[in-house]
Every structure is written in structure tokens, then in C-alpha cells.
Amino acid sequence: MSQANPLPAELSAQLSALSPTQLAWLSGYCWAQSQGVSGAAAEPTILQAAAPTVSRRVLVLSASQTGNARSVAESLHAKLQAAGVEARLSNAGDFKSKTLPDEDIVLLVTSTQGEGEPPEEACPCTNSSTAKRNPTSANSPLPS
């Protein structure tokens, strides 16, 4: 032990064998112990309690062929709501893609079929997002 390194030599030797990730974890653990925090959950500090929260809207959009992705989306939606998040669940087949810019956060839960094709109920969304504009259209960004 020295003034520069107050740790016993055997502990210093063991620390030198740790990876950077292990050292980072140990650093956080030791800091929490020095603050008297025990366990995984700690009381929020005054700064955390006073921090303003931004209300975000989350759309959970599901596209499923067999229903598996839909059940995952429903579970995710329920967990978001239980956590106090303003969340909405929609089927990709019912979703109007022109409203996508109005959404705050979109979580897409989907599956694939065949050789990676989207599920059939996702086709309205995938067609509108990948379709090329008609060059003769007045709204076309391409010169006619």
C-alpha cells in the first residue's frame, strides 16, 4: 500500500486482470457502495426528481403473417402503458402511411415470410414507402 495507491498489493494484482468492461462495472458498484446505496434500485436524487419529463407518444405498429409478431407487439404495448408511456397499438394493414410524419416514436414489430418478404398485412405500408413516384405526376420531385 502506498499513498498513491491505497489498495493492498494482492487487490491491485487482481484488478489488473479485469477487462475494461469489468473495471467500468466495478467502478460504478464501488461508487454506489461509497454513497450508501445498496441493491439495484436507488432513491432518485433531487436533480433526477426535479428534471422535467417530456411526454412522448409511441405507436407500436405490428405486421404479422401468423400472429406471432402481433402478440409480441401487444405485449410491448402493454408494458409501455404499464410504465406510464402514452402508447397506441395499430395493425400495419390499418395504418395510414400518410400519417407517419405526425407520429412521435414508431416501433415496428414485424415478421417475414418465404424468403424474407414482408407479411401480407404489411403490404400497404411497404408499397407506399417503396413506391416510386410517377415522373409525370405534378407532385414528382423528378423532372418530367
N, C-alpha and C positions, 0 to 999 in steps of 0.2 A: 504494500500500500504506500502511496506517495500523496503529496498534496495535490498534484496534477491529476492523479487517478486514485480516487478514494476506494476503489474496489479491490477485494482480495485478488491475488495473482491467479488463483485457480478459476475464479469467475471471469476474469479478463480473458483467460485462455479459452474458456467455453464460449464466450461471446464472439471471439474471432472466428469460430467455426460456423456461425449463423449466416444465413443468406440475407441479402438486403431486405427482402420481404419480411423475414422473421424478425430482423432488427427493428423495422418500422412498427410491426405489431407490438413488440416488446416495449418499444418507446412509448406508444400510446397506453399500453397497460400500466407501465410504471408511472406515467403521468397521472392516470386516473387514481392509482393507489396513493400517490402523494397528495391528491386532493380529497382523499377520504371517500372516494366513490367505490362502491362495491357492486358487483353484478354487472349485467349488460345494460340495464336501464338506469339512467341518472335523471335527477330532477333538472328541469330546464333552468338555465341561468337567467338572470334579469334581462340580459341582452336578447336571448332567444325568446323569452316571453313577450318582450316589447317589440320584437321585429314584426313589421306589418306583413300580413299574409295576402297574397294575390289570389283571387278566386279564378280558377281556371276551369274551363268546360272541356270535358273529354267525351269524344264519340268513340265507342267501341263498335267497329264495323266488321261484321262476320261474313265470310263466304265459305260455304261448306258443301261438299258433294254428298257425304254420308251422314252428316250431323255431328261428327267429332269436333270440328273446328267451332261449330255453333255452341256446343256445350262448354268448350274452353272459353269462348267469348262471354257466355252467360256467367261463368264462374268469375272471370276477370271483372265483369261489370258489377257483380255482387260485392266483390272485395273492394272495389273502388268506392262504391256507395257506402259500405260499412266504414271506410276510412274517412268519410265525410267529403268525398270528392263529388262534384256535380258531374255525373256521368249519364250517358244515354247509350242505349244499345240499338243497333239497326242492322238489318239484313242487307247485304250488298245489292240484292235484286230490287229492294225497295228504296234504296238511297238515290237521291237525285244528284248526280255528279256536278251539276252546275252550282250546287250549294257548298261544294268543297272549300272554296276560298273563305266562306263565312265561318268555318269550323276553327276552333282554337287548337285543340290537340286531337289527332286521329290515330287510333290504334287499330291496325288491320290484323285480324286473325283469320287466316285462310288455310286452305289445304290445296293440294294439287291432285291431278288425276292423270292416268295414262303416262305420257312421257313428259310430265311437268306442265301440262295445260291447266289453266285455272278452272275451278268448279263452274258448272253451268250457271249458277245463280250470280256469279261474279261477272259474267259476260257483259251486262250493260255497263258496268264500271270500266272494265278493261277495254271495251270497244270505244268508249268516249275518251279515255285517256290516251289511247294509242292511235286513234283515227287521224288521218292526215286531212287537212282542210282542202276543199275543192279550190284549185287555183283560180277558178273563175268567180268564186264567191266574193261578195263585197267585203266580207269580214276577213278575208285572207291576208296574212302577213306577207304572202309571196306575190311578186309582181305578176300581172296577167299578160 
